[in-house]
């Protein structure tokens, strides 16, 4: 689709004890794991859960986090799809994860979203009727030292698209900016690429932002490139 490579990276925690994970097209809407991805069953190592990013993930669901820590095994699904022409790879992967939860999995950790889900939560959010791209991302609201807010996302690399970033957001602008973020994420997940200088504006605001492609895949704040939404006019104090 003319964009970047999609990274799929999920960890399922549980205990399979030799149980076979059977993926059914009828039950799981999946043709099986795409050939570009690998699935590796490993012992669970609690040391892997250290570090600041891991602590952010813990905050998403402390109870599921503890269940993951207690699990004896983890199934790591990972790989890149080169400039995918469709989202079939994601649909098939979701079906494989659903099957793994039926055969012994308890918890799903999405490192790109920094989010942990118990089996029920994950199934309700991802393995349900209708595909919603924004469910595969998280919008983070980070306070700035000046009292304003940095709005940014994680998870768009699963579509081979940049994440989003907007700094200097004032309190009354959060709702409108979140709506802009959701709209852009849906467009990009469907294949759109946002050109540099593209203007965007919230429905209830006169302020114009312009989009610029920034960063790299090595950027620790996103683990992805990002689309910076920058205010056209200087922000008032």
C-alpha positions as CSV (number, residue, x, y, z in Angstrom):
1,X,0.0,0.0,0.0
2,X,3.0,2.3,-0.3
3,X,3.7,2.6,3.4
4,X,6.0,1.0,5.9
5,X,6.4,-2.6,7.1
6,X,3.9,-3.8,9.7
7,X,5.3,-5.2,12.9
8,X,3.2,-7.8,14.7
9,X,4.4,-8.4,18.3
10,X,2.3,-10.2,20.9
11,X,3.0,-12.3,24.0
12,X,0.5,-14.7,25.4
13,X,1.0,-16.0,28.9
14,X,-0.4,-19.3,30.3
15,X,0.3,-23.0,30.4
16,X,-0.2,-25.2,27.5
17,X,1.3,-28.5,28.8
18,X,1.4,-30.1,25.4
19,X,-2.1,-29.1,24.5
20,X,-2.5,-28.5,20.7
21,X,-3.7,-25.1,19.6
22,X,-6.0,-25.8,16.7
23,X,-7.0,-22.8,14.5
24,X,-10.3,-23.2,12.7
25,X,-11.3,-20.9,9.8
26,X,-15.0,-21.3,10.8
27,X,-14.4,-20.7,14.5
28,X,-11.5,-18.2,14.5
29,X,-11.8,-16.6,11.1
30,X,-8.2,-17.3,10.5
31,X,-6.1,-19.2,7.9
32,X,-3.4,-19.7,10.5
33,X,-0.3,-17.7,11.4
34,X,1.1,-15.8,8.4
35,X,4.3,-17.3,7.0
36,X,6.2,-14.0,7.8
37,X,5.5,-14.4,11.5
38,X,6.9,-16.9,14.0
39,X,5.4,-18.4,17.2
40,X,7.8,-19.5,19.9
41,X,6.8,-21.2,23.2
42,X,9.2,-20.2,26.0
43,X,9.5,-20.4,29.7
44,X,8.3,-17.3,31.4
45,X,11.0,-15.1,32.9
46,X,9.9,-12.5,35.4
47,X,13.0,-10.5,34.7
48,X,11.6,-9.6,31.3
49,X,9.0,-7.5,33.1
50,X,11.4,-4.9,34.5
51,X,12.0,-1.4,33.2
52,X,9.9,1.8,32.8
53,X,8.0,0.6,29.8
54,X,7.0,-2.6,31.6
55,X,5.7,-0.5,34.5
56,X,3.5,1.5,32.2
57,X,2.1,-1.8,30.9
58,X,1.4,-2.9,34.5
59,X,-0.7,0.2,35.0
60,X,-3.1,-0.9,32.2
61,X,-4.3,-3.9,34.2
62,X,-2.5,-4.8,37.5
63,X,-4.5,-8.0,38.0
64,X,-3.8,-9.4,34.5
65,X,-0.2,-8.3,35.0
66,X,0.1,-10.4,38.1
67,X,-1.5,-13.4,36.3
68,X,1.1,-13.0,33.5
69,X,3.9,-13.0,36.1
70,X,2.6,-16.2,37.6
71,X,2.2,-18.1,34.3
72,X,4.9,-20.7,33.7
73,X,5.0,-20.2,29.9
74,X,4.7,-17.5,27.2
75,X,4.0,-17.8,23.5
76,X,5.7,-15.1,21.6
77,X,4.3,-14.2,18.2
78,X,6.4,-11.8,16.2
79,X,7.4,-10.8,12.7
80,X,7.1,-8.1,10.0
81,X,4.9,-8.0,7.0
82,X,6.5,-6.0,4.2
83,X,4.2,-3.1,3.1
84,X,1.0,-5.1,3.5
85,X,-1.7,-4.8,0.8
86,X,-4.5,-5.7,3.2
87,X,-5.1,-6.4,6.8
88,X,-5.5,-10.2,6.3
89,X,-2.3,-10.8,8.3
90,X,-3.8,-9.1,11.4
91,X,-7.1,-10.9,11.1
92,X,-5.3,-14.3,10.9
93,X,-3.0,-13.4,13.8
94,X,-6.0,-12.4,15.9
95,X,-7.6,-15.8,15.2
96,X,-4.4,-17.6,16.3
97,X,-4.3,-15.7,19.6
98,X,-7.9,-16.5,20.2
99,X,-7.2,-20.2,19.7
100,X,-4.2,-20.0,22.0
101,X,-6.4,-18.5,24.7
102,X,-8.8,-21.5,24.4
103,X,-6.0,-24.0,24.8
104,X,-4.2,-22.6,27.8
105,X,-3.5,-18.9,27.4
106,X,-4.5,-16.6,30.2
107,X,-3.2,-13.1,29.4
108,X,-2.1,-11.2,26.3
109,X,0.6,-8.5,26.5
110,X,0.8,-6.1,23.5
111,X,4.3,-4.4,23.9
112,X,3.4,-1.9,21.1
113,X,0.4,-0.7,23.0
114,X,2.0,-1.1,26.4
115,X,-1.2,-2.9,27.5
116,X,-2.0,-6.2,29.2
117,X,-5.4,-7.9,28.8
118,X,-6.9,-10.9,30.5
119,X,-8.4,-13.5,28.2
120,X,-12.0,-12.1,28.5
121,X,-10.9,-8.5,27.9
122,X,-8.8,-9.4,24.9
123,X,-11.6,-11.4,23.3
124,X,-14.1,-8.6,23.8
125,X,-11.8,-5.9,22.4
126,X,-10.2,-7.7,19.5
127,X,-12.0,-11.0,18.7
128,X,-15.5,-9.7,18.0
129,X,-17.7,-8.6,15.2
130,X,-16.5,-5.6,13.2
131,X,-12.9,-4.4,12.9
132,X,-12.0,-1.1,14.6
133,X,-8.4,0.1,14.1
134,X,-8.5,2.3,17.2
135,X,-8.8,-0.7,19.4
136,X,-5.3,-1.7,18.3
137,X,-3.8,1.5,19.6
138,X,-3.7,3.5,22.8
139,X,-3.8,7.3,23.1
140,X,-1.5,8.4,26.0
141,X,-2.1,11.7,27.8
142,X,1.2,12.9,29.3
143,X,1.4,16.1,31.4
144,X,4.0,18.7,30.4
145,X,6.0,20.8,32.8
146,X,4.1,23.9,31.7
147,X,0.7,22.6,32.6
148,X,-0.2,21.6,29.1
149,X,-0.5,18.1,27.7
150,X,1.3,15.9,25.2
151,X,-1.1,13.7,23.4
152,X,0.5,10.7,21.7
153,X,-0.2,7.2,20.5
154,X,1.3,3.7,20.4
155,X,0.4,0.8,18.3
156,X,0.1,2.1,14.7
157,X,3.2,0.1,13.7
158,X,1.0,-2.9,13.6
159,X,-0.5,-1.3,10.4
160,X,2.8,-0.2,9.0
161,X,1.9,3.4,9.7
162,X,3.3,6.2,12.0
163,X,2.0,6.9,15.4
164,X,0.6,10.4,16.3
165,X,1.9,13.2,18.5
166,X,0.6,16.6,19.5
167,X,2.3,18.8,22.1
168,X,1.1,21.9,24.0
169,X,-2.5,20.7,24.1
170,X,-4.7,22.8,26.5
171,X,-7.3,21.2,28.7
172,X,-10.3,22.2,26.6
173,X,-8.7,20.8,23.5
174,X,-8.3,17.2,24.6
175,X,-11.6,15.9,23.4
176,X,-11.4,17.5,20.0
177,X,-7.8,16.3,19.5
178,X,-8.7,12.8,20.5
179,X,-11.4,12.8,17.8
180,X,-8.8,14.0,15.2
181,X,-6.4,11.2,16.3
182,X,-9.1,8.5,16.0
183,X,-10.0,9.8,12.5
184,X,-6.4,9.8,11.3
185,X,-5.7,6.4,12.7
186,X,-8.7,4.9,10.9
187,X,-7.6,6.6,7.7
188,X,-4.1,5.3,7.9
189,X,-5.0,1.8,8.9
190,X,-7.2,1.7,5.8
191,X,-4.1,2.6,3.7
192,X,-3.9,6.4,3.7
193,X,-0.6,8.2,3.9
194,X,-0.8,11.7,5.3
195,X,1.4,14.2,3.4
196,X,3.6,16.8,5.1
197,X,1.8,20.0,5.6
198,X,-1.7,18.4,5.6
199,X,-3.9,20.7,7.7
200,X,-6.4,19.3,10.3
201,X,-8.8,21.0,12.6
202,X,-11.1,19.9,15.4
203,X,-14.8,20.4,14.6
204,X,-15.2,22.9,17.6
205,X,-12.0,24.8,17.1
206,X,-10.6,27.5,14.9
207,X,-7.0,26.4,15.5
208,X,-5.3,24.7,12.6
209,X,-2.6,22.0,13.0
210,X,-0.4,20.7,10.2
211,X,0.9,17.2,10.0
212,X,4.6,16.4,9.5
213,X,6.3,13.0,9.3
214,X,9.0,12.8,12.0
215,X,11.3,10.4,13.8
216,X,12.4,6.8,13.1
217,X,11.7,3.3,14.1
218,X,14.4,3.6,16.8
219,X,12.6,6.4,18.6
220,X,12.1,5.1,22.1
221,X,9.0,7.2,22.7
222,X,7.1,5.5,20.0
223,X,9.1,2.5,18.8
224,X,8.0,3.8,15.5
225,X,8.0,6.8,13.2
226,X,5.4,9.4,14.1
227,X,3.2,12.0,12.6
228,X,3.6,15.3,14.5
229,X,0.6,17.6,14.6
230,X,2.0,21.0,15.0
231,X,0.1,24.2,15.8
232,X,0.0,26.6,12.8
233,X,-0.1,29.6,15.1
234,X,2.0,30.2,18.2
235,X,0.3,29.0,21.4
236,X,-0.9,31.6,23.8
237,X,0.4,31.3,27.4
